[in-house]
Amino acid sequence: MPAEPDPIVARLLHSGEPSIRWRTLVGVLGLGPRDASVAAATEAIPGSERVRRLLSERVADGTLPFHPYNAKWRGAHWVLVALAELGYPAGDQSLVPLREQALEWVLSREYERRHIGRVRGQQLPTLHASIEGNLVWALLRLGLSDERVDRLVDRLLRAQWPDGGWNCDRRATGRVSSFGESLVPLRSLNAYARVTGRTDAREAVVRASELFLGRRLFRRRADGSVIDRAFLQLHFPCYWHYDILFALTVLAESELISDPRCAEALDLLEAKQLSDGGFPAEAKFYRVSSAHPGGGSSSVSWGPTSPRLANEWVSSAALVVLTAARRIQVGVDS
């Protein structure tokens, strides 16, 4: 007989947000796309209020009237990433104009001139790799990839540093990559390797993971001190920023969450669980505004931001990670 789900899981399964139901069914309960409840949640996602708001600023030709990337967080690049996070069903051709906006910019000569280079005085390549990474990941998740995704992946592979990560700073010392620029490419290359079977992409994933695992996700190698206190706060969405929950999410997707060097970050995450079973968004990287996009303006809210209030998005992400790490067991039959 099916076991009664944990109270927080039951709450998430009855959320008014279909994406929360979908994330819980798939990531916590481990149900597949053919399950009727998963199919129902997926079918409801395009009609949700959050999705409608994200797409509401499109003009007649299906594009968004802003810069695809610099209009944070409402340009085409960011809307595609948000839809992928929401579990938006793959293959919707109405999103093609947004894809074309994002790809046209990232593959333009202007982009190459401004965002691709080398560390001064060294041969190390520089790249804002989270840009390519987020777009590759989103297009794969949304079923909108084509041969141009291969070009972006090749760009990422060429720009990977010896320590496994990426860096956009032309004044960098060259000794260590950027956490903020390296986590999203790891995520995208893992998704790409799964789809294509390319071994060089999977090898790049393993190499990139060492940048984080070798530092236990948040500590300096030299003295064990915390690299940045903001890494320990929980956020949703992270966009391109770094925190331990996002890192654990990516490592779980990459089937590397069982590495013992994740243990301390998992302990910290578990310690943040609230008395009602949920997890809080302790800070955020956006502000809700109907004004012209830019400066972190979002057309939607992603729930409460308070260390004392559960946030459905953070809660579902945390439970997915803890399930993957076998810190909790929430099955349909157990």
C-alpha positions as CSV (number, residue, x, y, z in Angstrom):
1,M,0.0,0.0,0.0
2,P,1.5,3.5,-0.9
3,A,3.0,5.2,2.1
4,E,1.7,8.5,3.3
5,P,4.1,11.3,2.0
6,D,6.0,13.5,4.4
7,P,3.9,16.6,5.3
8,I,6.1,19.0,3.4
9,V,6.1,16.7,0.3
10,A,2.3,16.5,0.6
11,R,2.1,20.3,0.7
12,L,4.2,20.6,-2.4
13,L,2.2,18.0,-4.2
14,H,-0.9,20.1,-3.6
15,S,0.7,23.4,-4.5
16,G,-1.2,25.7,-6.7
17,E,1.9,26.0,-8.9
18,P,2.0,23.1,-11.4
19,S,5.8,23.5,-11.7
20,I,6.2,22.8,-8.0
21,R,4.0,19.7,-8.3
22,W,6.1,18.6,-11.4
23,R,9.5,19.2,-9.6
24,T,8.3,17.2,-6.6
25,L,6.8,14.3,-8.5
26,V,9.9,13.9,-10.7
27,G,12.7,14.9,-8.4
28,V,11.5,13.7,-5.0
29,L,9.1,10.8,-5.8
30,G,11.1,9.7,-8.8
31,L,8.1,9.4,-11.2
32,G,8.6,9.3,-14.9
33,P,7.0,11.4,-17.7
34,R,4.5,8.6,-18.5
35,D,3.0,8.8,-15.0
36,A,-0.5,10.4,-15.1
37,S,0.2,12.9,-12.3
38,V,3.5,14.0,-14.0
39,A,1.8,14.4,-17.3
40,A,-1.0,16.4,-15.8
41,A,1.4,18.8,-14.0
42,T,3.4,19.2,-17.2
43,E,0.4,20.0,-19.2
44,A,-0.7,22.6,-16.8
45,I,2.6,24.5,-16.7
46,P,2.1,26.6,-19.9
47,G,-1.1,28.0,-18.6
48,S,0.2,28.9,-15.2
49,E,0.1,32.6,-14.1
50,R,3.9,32.7,-13.7
51,V,4.5,31.4,-17.3
52,R,1.9,33.8,-18.7
53,R,3.7,36.7,-17.0
54,L,7.1,35.6,-18.2
55,L,5.8,35.6,-21.8
56,S,3.4,38.5,-21.6
57,E,5.9,41.1,-22.9
58,R,6.3,39.4,-26.3
59,V,5.4,41.5,-29.3
60,A,3.6,40.4,-32.5
61,D,6.6,38.5,-34.0
62,G,7.1,36.5,-30.8
63,T,10.2,38.3,-29.7
64,L,10.8,40.4,-26.6
65,P,11.5,44.1,-27.2
66,F,14.7,44.2,-25.1
67,H,18.3,43.0,-25.3
68,P,18.2,39.2,-25.0
69,Y,20.7,39.1,-22.1
70,N,21.4,42.6,-20.7
71,A,17.7,43.1,-19.9
72,K,18.0,41.2,-16.7
73,W,15.8,39.2,-16.0
74,R,13.3,39.7,-18.7
75,G,15.2,39.4,-22.0
76,A,14.8,36.3,-24.2
77,H,17.9,34.5,-22.7
78,W,16.5,34.8,-19.2
79,V,12.9,33.9,-20.1
80,L,14.1,30.7,-21.8
81,V,16.2,29.8,-18.7
82,A,13.2,30.5,-16.4
83,L,10.9,28.3,-18.6
84,A,13.4,25.5,-18.5
85,E,13.5,25.7,-14.7
86,L,9.8,25.6,-14.6
87,G,9.6,22.3,-16.5
88,Y,7.9,23.9,-19.5
89,P,7.1,21.1,-22.0
90,A,9.6,20.6,-24.7
91,G,9.1,21.4,-28.4
92,D,6.9,24.5,-28.2
93,Q,7.6,26.2,-31.6
94,S,6.1,29.5,-30.3
95,L,9.4,29.9,-28.4
96,V,11.5,29.8,-31.5
97,P,11.6,33.6,-31.9
98,L,13.1,33.8,-28.4
99,R,15.7,31.2,-29.3
100,E,16.6,33.1,-32.4
101,Q,17.0,36.4,-30.4
102,A,19.3,34.7,-27.8
103,L,21.4,32.7,-30.3
104,E,21.8,35.6,-32.8
105,W,23.4,37.7,-30.0
106,V,25.6,35.0,-28.5
107,L,26.9,34.0,-31.9
108,S,27.5,37.5,-33.2
109,R,30.8,39.2,-33.9
110,E,29.9,41.8,-31.3
111,Y,29.7,39.1,-28.7
112,E,32.9,37.5,-29.7
113,R,34.7,40.8,-29.6
114,R,33.4,41.9,-26.2
115,H,33.1,38.6,-24.3
116,I,35.8,36.2,-25.7
117,G,39.5,36.9,-25.1
118,R,42.5,35.9,-23.1
119,V,44.0,36.7,-19.7
120,R,46.4,39.5,-20.1
121,G,49.9,38.3,-20.6
122,Q,48.8,34.6,-20.6
123,Q,47.4,32.1,-23.1
124,L,44.4,31.2,-20.9
125,P,41.1,31.9,-22.6
126,T,38.4,34.1,-21.0
127,L,34.7,33.6,-21.5
128,H,31.5,34.6,-19.8
129,A,30.8,30.9,-19.8
130,S,27.6,31.1,-17.8
131,I,26.0,32.8,-20.8
132,E,26.7,29.9,-23.2
133,G,26.0,27.4,-20.4
134,N,22.6,28.7,-19.5
135,L,21.5,29.0,-23.1
136,V,22.7,25.5,-24.0
137,W,21.0,24.0,-20.9
138,A,17.7,25.9,-21.6
139,L,17.5,25.0,-25.2
140,L,18.2,21.3,-24.5
141,R,15.6,21.2,-21.8
142,L,13.0,23.0,-24.0
143,G,13.6,20.7,-27.0
144,L,14.8,23.7,-29.1
145,S,18.4,22.8,-29.7
146,D,20.0,22.7,-33.2
147,E,23.6,22.6,-34.6
148,R,24.2,26.0,-33.1
149,V,24.1,24.4,-29.6
150,D,27.0,22.2,-30.8
151,R,28.9,25.4,-31.6
152,L,28.3,26.8,-28.2
153,V,29.4,23.6,-26.5
154,D,32.6,23.6,-28.6
155,R,33.3,27.1,-27.5
156,L,32.9,26.0,-23.8
157,L,35.2,23.1,-24.3
158,R,37.9,25.3,-25.9
159,A,37.7,27.8,-23.0
160,Q,37.9,25.4,-20.1
161,W,40.8,26.1,-17.8
162,P,43.3,23.5,-16.4
163,D,41.6,23.5,-13.0
164,G,38.3,22.5,-14.8
165,G,36.5,25.8,-14.6
166,W,36.0,29.0,-16.6
167,N,36.7,32.7,-16.0
168,C,35.7,35.9,-17.7
169,D,38.3,38.2,-16.0
170,R,41.1,39.2,-18.3
171,R,43.0,40.5,-15.3
172,A,42.8,37.1,-13.5
173,T,45.9,35.6,-12.1
174,G,45.1,32.3,-13.9
175,R,45.5,30.3,-10.7
176,V,41.8,29.5,-10.2
177,S,38.5,29.7,-12.2
178,S,35.4,31.6,-11.2
179,F,32.7,29.8,-9.2
180,G,30.0,32.0,-10.8
181,E,31.2,31.3,-14.3
182,S,31.8,27.6,-13.9
183,L,28.7,26.0,-12.3
184,V,26.3,26.7,-15.1
185,P,28.6,25.4,-17.9
186,L,29.1,22.2,-15.8
187,R,25.3,21.8,-15.7
188,S,24.9,22.4,-19.5
189,L,27.7,20.1,-20.5
190,N,26.2,17.3,-18.4
191,A,22.8,17.8,-20.1
192,Y,24.5,17.8,-23.5
193,A,26.6,14.7,-22.8
194,R,23.4,12.9,-21.7
195,V,21.6,13.9,-25.0
196,T,24.5,13.3,-27.4
197,G,26.7,10.8,-25.7
198,R,29.8,12.9,-26.4
199,T,32.6,11.7,-24.1
200,D,34.6,14.9,-24.3
201,A,31.6,16.7,-22.8
202,R,31.3,14.2,-19.9
203,E,35.0,14.4,-19.3
204,A,34.7,18.2,-19.1
205,V,31.9,17.7,-16.5
206,V,34.1,15.6,-14.3
207,R,37.0,18.0,-14.6
208,A,34.8,21.0,-13.8
209,S,33.3,19.2,-10.7
210,E,36.8,19.1,-9.1
211,L,36.8,22.9,-8.9
212,F,33.9,22.7,-6.5
213,L,34.5,19.3,-4.8
214,G,38.1,20.1,-4.1
215,R,36.9,23.1,-2.1
216,R,33.9,21.2,-0.5
217,L,31.7,23.6,-2.5
218,F,32.4,26.7,-0.4
219,R,35.8,26.6,1.3
220,R,39.2,27.9,0.3
221,R,41.9,25.2,-0.2
222,A,44.6,27.2,1.5
223,D,43.1,27.6,4.9
224,G,39.6,26.1,4.8
225,S,37.9,29.5,5.3
226,V,34.5,30.3,3.7
227,I,35.1,31.8,0.2
228,D,32.0,34.0,0.3
229,R,29.3,34.0,3.0
230,A,26.7,34.5,0.3
231,F,27.5,31.0,-1.0
232,L,25.9,29.7,2.2
233,Q,22.6,31.5,1.7
234,L,19.7,29.9,-0.2
235,H,18.2,31.6,-3.2
236,F,15.8,30.9,-6.1
237,P,16.4,31.4,-8.9
238,C,20.2,31.8,-9.0
239,Y,20.3,32.9,-12.6
240,W,24.1,32.8,-12.9
241,H,25.0,33.3,-9.3
242,Y,26.4,30.6,-7.0
243,D,25.2,29.1,-3.7
244,I,25.5,25.7,-2.1
245,L,22.0,24.6,-3.0
246,F,22.5,25.4,-6.7
247,A,25.9,23.6,-6.6
248,L,24.3,20.5,-5.0
249,T,21.5,20.6,-7.6
250,V,24.0,20.6,-10.4
251,L,26.1,17.9,-8.8
252,A,23.0,15.8,-8.3
253,E,22.0,16.2,-11.9
254,S,25.6,15.1,-12.8
255,E,25.3,12.0,-10.6
256,L,28.2,13.3,-8.4
257,I,26.2,14.1,-5.3
258,S,27.5,10.9,-3.6
259,D,31.1,12.3,-3.5
260,P,32.0,12.5,0.2
261,R,33.2,16.1,-0.3
262,C,29.5,17.2,-0.7
263,A,28.8,16.1,2.9
264,E,29.5,19.3,4.7
265,A,27.4,21.4,2.2
266,L,24.6,18.8,2.6
267,D,24.8,19.1,6.4
268,L,24.5,22.9,6.1
269,L,21.5,22.5,3.9
270,E,19.8,20.1,6.2
271,A,20.4,22.5,9.1
272,K,18.3,25.2,7.3
273,Q,15.2,23.1,7.3
274,L,12.3,24.8,9.1
275,S,10.0,23.3,11.7
276,D,7.3,22.9,9.1
277,G,9.6,20.9,6.9
278,G,10.2,23.6,4.3
279,F,13.3,25.5,3.4
280,P,13.6,29.3,3.2
281,A,14.9,31.7,0.5
282,E,17.3,33.6,2.6
283,A,18.1,36.2,-0.1
284,K,17.3,36.9,-3.7
285,F,18.9,38.1,-6.9
286,Y,15.9,39.9,-8.3
287,R,13.4,42.6,-7.6
288,V,9.8,42.5,-8.9
289,S,9.1,45.5,-11.1
290,S,6.9,46.4,-14.0
291,A,9.3,49.1,-15.1
292,H,11.7,48.8,-18.0
293,P,13.9,45.7,-17.6
294,G,17.4,45.8,-16.4
295,G,19.1,46.0,-13.0
296,G,17.7,42.6,-11.9
297,S,14.0,43.5,-12.7
298,S,11.7,40.5,-12.8
299,S,8.1,40.3,-14.0
300,V,7.4,37.6,-11.5
301,S,8.0,36.9,-7.8
302,W,9.5,33.6,-6.7
303,G,7.9,33.4,-3.3
304,P,8.8,34.8,0.1
305,T,12.3,35.8,1.0
306,S,12.8,35.3,4.8
307,P,15.0,33.0,6.9
308,R,11.8,32.1,8.9
309,L,9.4,31.4,6.0
310,A,9.3,28.3,3.7
311,N,9.7,29.0,0.0
312,E,8.2,26.4,-2.3
313,W,10.9,26.8,-4.9
314,V,13.8,26.4,-2.5
315,S,11.9,23.7,-0.6
316,S,11.4,21.6,-3.7
317,A,15.0,22.1,-4.8
318,A,16.4,21.2,-1.4
319,L,14.2,18.0,-1.2
320,V,15.3,16.9,-4.7
321,V,19.0,17.3,-3.6
322,L,18.5,15.5,-0.3
323,T,16.6,12.7,-2.0
324,A,19.4,12.3,-4.6
325,A,22.0,12.2,-1.8
326,R,19.9,9.6,0.1
327,R,19.6,11.9,3.1
328,I,15.8,11.4,2.9
329,Q,13.7,8.6,1.4
330,V,10.4,9.6,0.1
331,G,9.1,6.9,-2.3
332,V,5.7,6.1,-3.7
333,D,6.0,2.6,-2.1
334,S,8.2,2.4,1.0
